[in-house]
């Protein structure tokens, strides 16, 4: 599996929605794998911060490019539209 950072860049550059969704799933798997690898390692603090930023961007891309409902909307009925 490629490094999560490499996959992140591929996701950012992808324009095809079907490919994007598959790549995002691969990226999530790579991120979880890496988080397990650095769990408990105090040297991984910066990387965990990078992963948090990438995860936030991933959610934004899912909302903006794939039409996912935003978890930040305050109107619960708006999610049904």
C-alpha positions in Angstrom: 0.0 0.0 0.0 1.4 3.4 -0.9 2.2 5.9 1.8 -0.8 7.9 2.9 0.8 11.2 1.8 1.2 9.9 -1.7 -2.5 8.8 -1.8 -3.6 12.1 -0.4 -1.9 13.9 -3.3 -3.5 11.6 -5.8 -6.9 12.2 -4.2 -6.4 16.0 -4.3 -5.5 15.8 -8.0 -8.3 13.4 -9.0 -11.3 14.9 -11.0 -13.3 11.7 -11.8 -15.9 11.2 -9.1 -16.0 7.4 -9.4 -12.2 7.2 -9.2 -12.2 9.8 -6.4 -14.4 7.7 -4.2 -12.3 4.6 -4.6 -9.1 6.6 -3.9 -10.6 8.2 -0.8 -11.4 4.7 0.5 -7.8 3.6 -0.1 -6.5 6.8 1.6 -8.7 6.2 4.6 -7.3 2.6 4.9 -3.7 3.9 4.6 -4.3 6.6 7.2 -5.8 4.0 9.7 -2.8 1.7 9.0 -0.4 4.5 9.7 -2.2 5.6 12.8 -1.9 2.0 14.2 1.8 2.0 13.4 2.5 5.3 15.2 0.2 4.6 18.1 1.9 5.4 21.4 5.0 6.8 19.7 5.6 10.3 20.9 7.7 11.0 17.8 4.5 10.7 15.7 2.9 13.9 17.0 3.6 16.0 13.9 2.4 13.2 11.6 -0.8 12.8 13.6 -1.4 16.5 13.1 -0.8 16.1 9.4 -3.2 13.2 9.3 -5.9 15.3 11.2 -5.6 18.0 8.6 -5.7 15.5 5.7 -8.8 13.9 7.3 -10.6 17.2 7.5 -9.8 17.9 3.9 -11.0 14.5 2.9 -14.3 15.2 4.6 -14.6 18.5 2.8 -13.9 16.8 -0.5 -16.5 14.2 0.1 -19.1 16.9 0.9 -18.1 19.2 -2.0 -17.2 16.7 -4.8 -19.3 13.7 -3.9 -22.4 15.3 -2.5 -22.1 13.9 1.0 -24.3 15.7 3.6 -22.4 18.1 5.8 -22.2 17.0 9.4 -21.8 20.7 10.3 -25.3 21.8 9.3 -27.4 22.8 12.2 -30.8 22.1 10.7 -31.5 18.3 11.0 -34.2 18.5 8.3 -31.7 20.0 5.8 -29.9 16.7 5.7 -32.9 15.1 4.2 -33.0 17.4 1.2 
